[in-house]
Amino acid sequence: MPGVESGVGLTALMVAAARAIETYRPDALAGDAYAEHFVRAAEVSAAWPVRPAEVPDGDANPLWGRLGRYFGLRTRVLDDFLIRSVHAGARQVVLLGAGLDTRAFRLDWPPGLVVYEIDREGVLAFKHRVLDDLAAAPAVTRRPIAADLREDWARSLLNTGFDPAVPTSWLAEGLLLYLPPAAERCLIDTVNRLSAEGSTLAFEVKLGVESPEVRTGPVYLATRQQIGIDLLALFDREPRPDSVGHLRESGWSTATRTPFDFTRHHGRGPLPEPNDALASNRWVFANKPGMHL
Ligand SMILES: C[S@@+](CC[C@H](N)C(=O)[O-])C[C@H]1O[C@@H](n2cnc3c(N)ncnc32)[C@H](O)[C@@H]1O
């Protein structure tokens, strides 16, 4: 059963390590007390850094410095997005490709909210083993769903109590880059079909194809050399669908932002660099009429 120790599941541990390091920065953008426990619990990541002081070269490290800070910023921005959405009326949250996301445990949710977490069985089994060892209790009703997001996951969601008649806030954080275009297209169609008016969706995409200079640059190189993750091999290589266009055709309004917009807003985080692996990343925020964020 594929879990967190190999393939795309390993990226969930990478993001958890970045969140652990972020948590202990004096100027942290987000805090996740569970993150370091996931990293320590898996054999493959047990020796990865989980504190800023453990990072060789500190902020100059392209993986744990720059890319890590990117994940910290992304966590904060999407925490804020979800909290804003539920305060504006969303009654359910669906985390697509939830990985080791602990928002159900660490955010301050309004009463009555339900959080669904979809990921592959092996990833969720590892997550539950670590959280059970910590006796962690969710701050909300939490319903994990083991499913492959390239297949018919909507049926499992509906069978687990999801109500398409009430507004939902959907999140695909660090997921779509790994899915074949047909699966992304299908995911966006499914989100649209299951979204009542007032629903919201946030997701991350990369625009276009990165140049050879970017692909051989420090972020991808350090990720391969330091933790053995070849992100470029894991990303789906086919041309991406126009998910923003599809949502707009279906009546959603969308706003596309760069991570650097939020770095400037928060006064910390990554800024543009030459041949930058973050330059083509975009965070898309969409809402189906009925909710204004
Ligand atoms: C980079 S991690 C992000 C995890 C989480 N969203 C976060 O930001 O911490 C990507 C996650 O997507 C999940 N994933 C990738 N392809 C998937 C698929 N076909 N079905 C279900 N989950 C998938 C992986 O198992 C992994 O947990």
The ligand as a MOL file (V3000), in Angstrom:
LIG
                    3D

  0  0  0     0  0            999 V3000
M  V30 BEGIN CTAB
M  V30 COUNTS 27 29 0 0 0
M  V30 BEGIN ATOM
M  V30 1 C 2.7260 17.8490 -1.4190 0
M  V30 2 S 1.6690 16.7780 -0.5130 0 CHG=1
M  V30 3 C 0.5530 18.0140 0.1390 0
M  V30 4 C -0.1900 17.5310 1.3290 0
M  V30 5 C -1.0420 18.5990 2.0220 0
M  V30 6 N -2.0540 19.1370 1.1550 0
M  V30 7 C -0.1510 19.6890 2.5510 0
M  V30 8 O -0.0530 20.7360 1.9170 0
M  V30 9 O 0.4720 19.4560 3.5760 0 CHG=-1
M  V30 10 C 0.6980 16.0110 -1.8040 0
M  V30 11 C -0.3550 15.0700 -1.2610 0
M  V30 12 O -1.2220 14.6980 -2.3440 0
M  V30 13 C -1.5350 13.3300 -2.1900 0
M  V30 14 N -1.8830 12.7830 -3.5040 0
M  V30 15 C -1.1840 12.8890 -4.6560 0
M  V30 16 N -1.8040 12.2050 -5.6350 0
M  V30 17 C -2.9230 11.6800 -5.0800 0
M  V30 18 C -3.9760 10.8710 -5.5840 0
M  V30 19 N -3.9940 10.4690 -6.8490 0
M  V30 20 N -4.9750 10.5280 -4.7410 0
M  V30 21 C -4.9680 10.9150 -3.4460 0
M  V30 22 N -3.9940 11.6940 -2.9190 0
M  V30 23 C -2.9870 12.0530 -3.7190 0
M  V30 24 C -0.2500 12.7110 -1.6640 0
M  V30 25 O -0.4890 11.4420 -1.0530 0
M  V30 26 C 0.2090 13.7700 -0.6880 0
M  V30 27 O -0.2960 13.5600 0.6050 0
M  V30 END ATOM
M  V30 BEGIN BOND
M  V30 1 1 1 2
M  V30 2 1 2 3
M  V30 3 1 2 10
M  V30 4 1 3 4
M  V30 5 1 4 5
M  V30 6 1 5 6
M  V30 7 1 5 7
M  V30 8 2 7 8
M  V30 9 1 7 9
M  V30 10 1 10 11
M  V30 11 1 11 12
M  V30 12 1 11 26
M  V30 13 1 12 13
M  V30 14 1 13 14
M  V30 15 1 13 24
M  V30 16 1 14 15
M  V30 17 1 14 23
M  V30 18 2 15 16
M  V30 19 1 16 17
M  V30 20 1 17 18
M  V30 21 2 17 23
M  V30 22 1 18 19
M  V30 23 2 18 20
M  V30 24 1 20 21
M  V30 25 2 21 22
M  V30 26 1 22 23
M  V30 27 1 24 25
M  V30 28 1 24 26
M  V30 29 1 26 27
M  V30 END BOND
M  V30 END CTAB
M  END
